Amino acid sequence: MANVVSLVRVQSSEKDIKRSVLEAIHLTGFKPSESVKSVVIKPNLAYYWDANTGYTTDPRVVAALIDYVREKCGGNVDIKVVEADASAMRTKIAFKVLGYEKLAEEKDVRLFNLSEDKLIEKTVRVNGLDITYKVPESLLKSDLFINAPKLKIMKIVKITCAMKNLFGCIGTARKIVYHKFLNEAVVGINKILHPHLTVVDGIVALGRHPIKLGLIMAGVDPFSVDWVASQIMGYKPSSVKFLKIAIKEGLGKTSDVAICGEKVSEFAKVFPKEGLISTGSLWALQFWLLKTYRQIAGDVIPPVFEE
């Protein structure tokens, strides 16, 4: 059976975002179970930069997902928007500065720090490595788990979208310990966590610079979503190491990927693909600026720069 990945154009109004999110989900054929009582929605809040930078998930996309859940599952469903602390990000601060506290109040949902959950230790073997994670219990027990990543490139793994956003679910803050084998670590956590639905915020995407891409993606299979996302971002999917490992580990089949809605080429032709500047001089400049900021403000730098 094909794993459908939908591509839907979106404008910037809240009303149009909701329409596009609902259309993208509908095109995948996904339908939540009638017995859903608990729901978790995991955006990408990797740092304190808002959605217009292309770095974090737009709260309006999450708002549309909350509306979708209530329309399909009823008003008594327990909905939590979740994130975990990272090496350079504290969830309670991200919730506040990125508009999620306001969202929670408006939509009457809970915000929850996965790092404060009961953590279950799990070990999986990936590409010959035994990798141990501390996994939040709520993600293993929720009736409906929605993954809401951002569409962006990342130097050390090329792309970060559906599968990489699950890496952010690890309950321990010091995720930098996985960076020496990050591709395997991304695949490993996807062996443990299995979201029922992925909806990607590509309203503003991040390549070598942010761009108003105007895209909502959706799919039920994270591997399939990333296989398509990599093409939009200018990579051959077979060149993305964690996707190659995922195939080897039985997490995905390229023959099962089907695309509906808009064409990949329409977005790929405008996406600001990674170039020499983004991996060379610009990265060095950003690293220097952030280190300077840390020295002045006493803050920490994003994990993407901690290599």
TIKOLMAR-972215 format. One record per residue: residue in one letter; x, y, z of N, C-alpha, C in turn. Coordinates in pm, whole numbers, plus 32768, in hexadecimal, padded with zeros to 4 digits. Example, Ala and Ser with C-alpha at 12.3 -4.5 7.8 and 13.67 -1.06 7.14 Angstrom:
A85277DC7830C84CE7E3E830C85287EB6830C
S85057F1F82C485577F9682CA850A80038313
This chain:
M80547F8880008000800080008057807D8000
A803580DF7FAB808781567F9D807E81B08018
N80EE81EE803C80F0825480A480E782DC8061
V8071831780688057839380208093840A806A
V80D8845F801F810984DF805280C4854C8002
S807C85A280478032860C8002807E868F8008
L807286DC7F9D80AF87617F93803F87C47F72
V802B88267FC87FBE88857FB87FF589137FC6
R7FCF896B7F6B7FF889F77F767FAD8A3C7FE7
V7FEE8A9E80237FB28AE680927FD88B79808C
Q7F7B8BCF80B27F968C5D80C27FB08C788155
S7FBE8CF5817A7FED8D1382007F7F8D328266
S7F018D36823C7E988D54829D7E788CD982F0
E7E4A8CEF836B7E298C8083C37DBC8C288388
K7D5A8C6783487CEC8C1D830A7D1F8BC3829B
D7D7A8BF782497DAE8BA781D97E0A8B39820A
I7E558B5482757EAB8AEB82AE7E568A7682DC
K7DE88A9383217D908A27834E7D5989D982D7
R7D2C8A2282717CF589DE81FA7D5D898281BC
S7DD989B281AF7E438964816F7E6B88EB81C2
V7E7088FD82467E91888D829F7E2688208293
L7DA9884782967D3C87E5828C7D3E879F8204
E7D5887EB819A7D5F87AE81147DD3874C810A
A7E46877281417EBC871B813A7EA286988183
I7E6386A081F77E43862582427DDF85D181F4
H7D79861181BE7D1185C981737D4E857C80FE
L7DAD85B980B87DEA857880437E3884FB8068
T7E6984F580E37EB3847C810C7E5884068126
G7DD78420813C7D7983B5815F7D79839281F3
F7DC183E082427DC983C382D27D4383DF8316
K7D1D838583717CA7839A83C57CC9836B8452
P7CB683C284B57CD58399853F7C7383328572
S7CA182E285CF7C4A827F860D7BD982C28659
E7B688280865F7AF582B686A77B0A82B3873F
S7B6C8269876C7B83825987FD7BEE82B78834
V7C16831B87E57C80837688107C5383C7888A
K7CA383C188F57C89840F896D7CFD846B8991
S7D788442896A7DEF849289897E3D84AC8909
V7E67852988F97EAD8554887F7F2985A388A5
V7F9785878863800F85DB88718034861187E7
I8059869087E4808686D28769811387048783
K817286D68732820086F987468230875686D6
P823487DA86F082708835868F830888318698
N834A887D864583DB888C864C83F989158688
L84258916870584488992874A84DB898C8772
A85308976870F85BD89598729860789CB876D
Y85D98A45875A861A8AB7879B85B48B2887A8
Y85E18BA087C985858C0E87E985698C688771
W85888C3B86FA856B8C89868184E08C64864E
D848F8CC8862E84048CAB860C83F58C728580
A837A8C50855D835E8C0584E283868C518463
N838A8CD5846983AE8D2483F484418D1683CD
T84928CDE8426851E8CC38405852D8C3E83BB
G84C18BEF83B784C98B6A837C84FD8B0283DB
Y85108B27845985548ACE84B684F68A808510
T84808AB8852F84238A77858B83978A6F854F
T83468A14858582C189FC855082638A708572
D821B8A9E850D81BC8B0B851D814A8AE08579
P812E8B2985E580C18B02863E80398AFF85FA
R802A8B4585897FAB8B4185407F948AB88501
V7FFF8A7384DD7FF289EB84AA7FC3898F851A
V7FFD89A0858F7FD4894F86027F4489708629
A7F1D89EF861E7E928A16863A7E3389CD85DB
A7E5889C3855D7E05897C84FC7DFA88E7851E
L7E6888AE85507E66882185787E0C880C85F2
I7E0E886A864E7DB7886286C37D2488658697
D7D0488C0863B7C7B88C886077C54884785C1
Y7CB2880F85757C988791852F7C7787228592
V7CC7871785FB7CB086AE865F7C2786BE869F
R7C05873786C37B83874C87057B0F873186A7
E7B20875286287AB5873985C87AA286A385AE
K7B10865985B17B0985CA85907AF68571860A
C7B27859D867D7B29854686F37ACF85778765
G7A9485ED87557A3C861F87BD7A81867F881B
G7A3186C6886B7A67873088BF7AA387028941
N7A94868589657AC5865489E77B4F861489DF
V7B8E861E896D7C1285E2895C7C7C863589A7
D7CD685F089EB7D4586318A307DB5864A89CC
I7DD286CA89B07E3686EE894C7EAC87328991
K7F2486FF89747F9E873C89A87FFA87618934
V802F87DA8939809B880388DD811C87EE8928
V817787A188EE81EC87728939826F879688F4
E82D487A68945835D87B7891783B8878C8989
A8435876C89698497874589CE850987A989D1
D854687B88A4585BC880C8A50862987D989F4
A867D883589C586EE88108970876E884989AA
S87DD882B896B885E885A899D886188F189AD
A881C89388953882089CA895487968A08895A
M873189BF898586A989F3898A866089BC8A03
R86188A138A4885C489E98AB5853389FA8A8A
T84E8898F8A958461898A8A5E840889F88A95
K840E8A128B1783B58A758B5283CD8B008B17
I84498B1C8AF284688B9D8AB384378B9F8A22
A844E8B3189DB84218B29895083898B378946
F83408AF4899F82AF8B01899F82858B9389AE
K82CC8BDB8A0382A78C668A1F82C78CC289AA
V83438CBC8979836F8D1E8915833D8D008889
L83158C84886F82EB8C5E87E882538C5E87D6
G820A8C8E8839817A8C9F882981268C298853
Y81648BC5889281188B4D88B580C98B5C8937
E80F78BB1899180A58BCC8A0880238C0F89E0
K802A8C6D89857FB28CAF89527F588C4C890B
L7F928BF688BA7F468B8F88737EFC8B3488D4
A7F428B08893C7F078AAD899E7E908AED89E4
E7E9D8B6D8A037E2F8BB38A457DB78BC289E7
E7DD28BE6896A7D668BFA89097D1E8B7988E8
K7D698B0B88DD7D2F8A8C88B37D0F8A2E8927
D7D2E8A5889A07D128A098A177D52897E8A0F
V7DD5897E89F57E22890289F47E9689108A56
R7ED688A18A757F4688A28AD37FCB88A58A88
L802C88EB8AC380B588E68A95810188898AF3
F815688358ABA819887D18B0E822987BF8AE5
N828287C68B47831087B18B31832D871C8B3C
L835286DD8ACE836B864E8ACD83DF86268B28
S843986838B4384AA86658B9B847E86548C2C
E840486808C4B83CD86708CD2836F85F88CDC
D836085B08C6F830B85398C6C835684C38CAE
K831084598CC8835283DC8CEE839D83AA8C74
L841D83908C83847183698C12848D82D38C17
I847182938BA8848382028B9A850381E98B4B
E855F819E8B8385DC81808B3D85C781108AD8
K85ED812C8A5C85E080CA89F1866080C7899F
T8689804E89778701803C892686DC7FF788A4
V870D802D883786F87FEE87B4877F7FE4876D
R87867F88870E88007F7586C087EC7FAE8634
V88478006860D883E8048858B88C880488548
N88CE800F84D3894A8012848589C17FDD84D6
G89A77F7885288A0F7F3B85788A297F7C85FE
L89E07FE8861D89F2802D869C897B801386F8
D899780018778892D7FFC87DD891E80898816
I88A580C18805888E814B882E881F814C8897
T88398191890587DA81988974879E8223897D
Y871B8227899186D182A4899B867D82A48A1A
K865E831B8A4A85F9832B8AB28580836A8A71
V8516831A8A6784A1833E8A16842D83668A71
P83EF83D98A59837D84038AAA830883A18AA0
E82D5837B8B13826A83188B1881ED83458ACE
S81CE83C78AD3815483F88A95815183E289FF
L81C783E089BF81CC83C8892F81B18336890D
L81CE82DF896A81B882508954812782298970
K80E2827A89C0805C825489EC7FEC82A789AF
S800B831189657FA2836789307F53831D88C3
D7ED2833C88BB7E7B82FF88557E96833787CA
L7EC083B687C47EDC83F687457F57844E8756
F7FBE84318709803D8478870E805184BD8688
I80518543868A80618591860F80E985D58611
N813685BC85AA81BA85F5859781AC86728540
A81DD86E5857081CB87628524825287A88510
P82A5877184B9832B87A884A6832F88218449
K83A3885B843E83C188C883E284128890836E
L840A88D082FC845588A7828584D588FA827D
K854988BA829685C589078297863E88AA8282
I86AB88E782578727889C8249877588A582CC
M87CC884382E088238840835588A98808832B
K8911884E83488995882F831489BE879E8326
I89AD8768839F89EA86E683BA8996866F838E
V89158684837088C58614833C887D863882B9
K889C86AD8282886386E3820687D687178217
I877786C3824286EF86F4825286BC86DA82DF
T86638730830D861C871683898588872F836F
C853B86C5838384AC86CD836A8467866883C5
A84248605838D83D285AA83DD84248552843C
M8485850A840784D084AC845A852984F584BF
K85688560849685C185AB84F0857185ED8561
N84F48616854784A4865485B0848985F38623
L8486857286078474850F867184F1850486C8
F85648522868E85DF852786DF85D0858C8750
G858685F88734856E865E87998515862F880B
C84D885BA87FD84838582886684D2854088D6
I8550852488C085A184E28927859C853689A6
G858284F78A17856885418A9285DF85858AD0
T865785568AB586CF85938AEF86F586108AA0
A872086788AE6873F86F78AA487BF86EE8A51
R882286A58A8188A586A48A3D88A4864589C6
K885A866A89618852861688EA88D0861D8896
I8927867B88B889A58685887089F88606887B
V89DE85B388E08A2A853788F18A1284D7887C
Y89A584EC88328986849587C089C384C8873D
H8A00853E873E8A26857E86C08A9585348675
K8AE684E686BC8B50849C86768B18842C861E
F8A9D8403863C8A5B839D85EA89C983C885D4
L89B9844685AB8934848285A788D8843E8542
N890B841584D288B783D3846E887B835284A7
E88CE830484E9889D82898528883B82A98599
A8859831585E48801833A8654877783648624
V877283AB85B486F183D3857A869F83578555
V86E082F78516869A827C84EF866E822F856B
G86C5822A85D086A681DE86488629820E868F
I861B829286A085A682C586E5852882AC8693
N853682A5860E84C4828685B8849F81F285BD
K84F9819F85F284D58114860D847D81068688
I8484816C86DE843C8167875E83B981B68758
L83C1822F8720834C8287871B830B82828692
H828882758691823F8265861381C782C28611
P81DA834085E58169839B85DC810083688579
H80848385859680188359853E800A83B384C4
L8035842F84D2802484928468809584F88470
T80C8852083FC812B858B83F680F585FB839E
V80F9867583D080D286EB83838145874E838A
V817D8771831681F787C0830F81D7885282F2
D821288AB83418209893A832B8276896582C9
G824B897F824E82A589B781E982768A4081BC
I822D8A85821381FE8B0C81F182778B6581D9
V82CF8B68823C83558BA0822A83B68B2D8241
A84038B0B81DD84658A9F81E784F08ADA81F5
L854E8A85821B85D78AB5823086398A6581DD
G86718AA8817886DF8A6F812B875E8ABA8151
R87A88AEA80ED881D8B3C811087F08BC48147
H876F8BE18136872E8C53817686998C348180
P864F8C7981D485BF8C5F81DC85788C88815B
I850A8C44813E84BA8C6780C884278C4B80E4
K83D18CA380B383428C8B80BA831E8C24804F
L831E8BA7807883088B3A801882748B208002
G82218B3A806681918B2A805781668A9A8045
L81978A41809C817D89B1808D815489738111
I80ED8920810C80CC88C3817780D98836813F
M812287E1818481308754816080EC86FF81C9
A80BF868881A28088862B8205809E859D81D7
G80A58542823780B484B4821A80AA8465829A
V809483E4828E808D839083058112834B8322
D816D834C82C381EC830782D1825F836D82CF
P82A78380833E831383E48342837E83CF82D8
F83A3835182BD84078337825683D9836E81CF
S835D835381AB83298381812A832584188122
V82FE8458818F82FD84EA819283898520817A
D83ED84E781BB8476851781AC84AE84F78121
W8484848980E884B184658060848684D27FFD
V840C8502800E83DA856D7FB7841785F47FDE
A8420860E805F8458868D808F84E686A2805D
S85358639805B85C08645802E85C786727F9C
Q856986447F4C8565866E7EC0854287027EB3
I84E5872F7F0584C187BD7F05853B88127F2B
M858C87E07F8985FF882D7FBA867B881D7F64
G866F87D67EF486DC87D17E94873E875F7EA2
Y871986F97EF2876F86857F038735860B7EBE
K878C85B57E8E875F85307E68874584E47EEA
P86CE84AD7EFB86B084677F79871783FD7F9C
S874E83BA7F3787B083517F51883483877F87
S8846840D7F8188C084497FB688B184738048
V88378469807D881E848C81098838840F815C
K88A0841281AC88D1839981ED886883568245
F881D83A5829587BF836282EF874B832282A4
L872B8353822B86C6831181D986FA828C81A3
K8779828A817D87B7820C815087B881A681C0
I87DB81D4823987DE817A82AD8750814982CD
A86EE81A382C38663817E82DF8633810F8283
I865A81158204863680AA81A68677802781D2
K86F7802E81F387407FB7822087017F7A829C
E86CD7FD182F586947FA2837386007F808368
G85CB7F8682EF85407F5E82D984D87FC58300
L84FF8044830784A180AE832D845D80F082B6
G848480CC823F8446810B81CC846980C7814A
K840E80D480E9842580A18062840781107FFF
T8465812A7FA6845081957F4583DD81767EE6
S83C680F77ECE835A80D17E7382D080ED7EAD
D82C981047F308248811E7F71822381B17F74
V827E82097F49826582997F54821282C97EDE
A81A3830C7EFC814C83457E95813083D77EB8
I812F842D7E54811C84BD7E68809784E77E2C
C804E853A7E767FD185707E407FCA86067E5D
G7F74864B7E157F6986DB7E237FC587217DC1
E801087827DF2806B87CE7D9D80E6877A7D76
K813287AC7D1381A987677CE6822487907D38
V827A872F7D5282F7874B7D99834787B77D51
S834A87B17CCD839C880E7C7E837688A07C93
E82F688BA7CB182C889437CC3830889847D3E
F832389347DA3836389687E1B83FB895B7E14
A842A88F17DD684BA88DA7DCD850089477D7C
K84BA897D7D1984FC89E07CC385138A667D09
V84CD8A807D7784E08AFF7DBE85248AED7E46
F85328A717E74856F8A5B7EF786028A867EF1
P86308AD67F5386BD8B047F54871B8A947F7F
K874A8A4A7F1E879A89D37F39881E89F67F7C
E885189947FC588CF89A7800C893F89BB7FA7
G89978A197FC78A0A8A337F708A888A447FC2
L8AF38A6A7F808B738A787FC48B6E8AE48030
I8B208B4D80168B1A8BBA80778AD98B8980F8
S8A6C8B3C80EA8A238B1381618A718AB181B7
T8ACA8A64817A8B158A0281C98BA18A3381ED
G8BC58AA881B88C4A8ADC81D38C478B5D8221
S8C578BCC81D98C668C4E82198BEE8C74826F
L8B748C5B823E8AFD8C8482888AF28C38830B
W8B0D8BB6830A8B088B6783868B708B9B83EA
A8BE88BBB83B98C518BED84128C278C738450
L8BEA8CC983FF8BBD8D4A84308B4F8D398499
Q8AEF8CE2847D8A838CCC84DD8ABA8C938561
F8B188C3885568B548BFC85CD8B998C678622
W8BE38CBF85DF8C288D2986278BC58D87866A
L8B5C8DAD86248AF88E08865C8AB48DCA86D6
L8A958D4A86CF8A508D09873D8AAB8CF687B6
K8B2A8CDA879C8B888CCF880B8B998D558851
T8B9C8DC088008BA68E4688388B2C8E66888C
Y8AB78E4288598A398E5788A28A3C8E0C8928
R8A6C8D9289268A738D4289A28ACB8D878A09
Q8B3D8DBD89DC8B998DFE8A398B5C8E7B8A76
I8B0B8EC28A268ACF8F3E8A578A558F228AAF
A89FD8EC68A7E897C8EB18ABF897B8E3A8B1E
G89E08DE68B1789E28D708B6C89858D038B3C
D89548D0D8AC088FA8CAA8A87894E8C3C8A48
V89098BD78A13894E8B6989D289348B6C893D
I89848B2288F389778B23886289238AAD8834
P88E48AB587BE88908A4A878D88E089C98778
P889F8955878C88E588D6877D891B88BF86F1
V88DF88FD868B890F88E98603899E891B85F3
F89CA897A864A8A5189AF86408AB28968869E
E8A80891086F48AD588CD87568B0F884E871A
E8B73885D86CD8BAE87EA86888C3F87D786B5
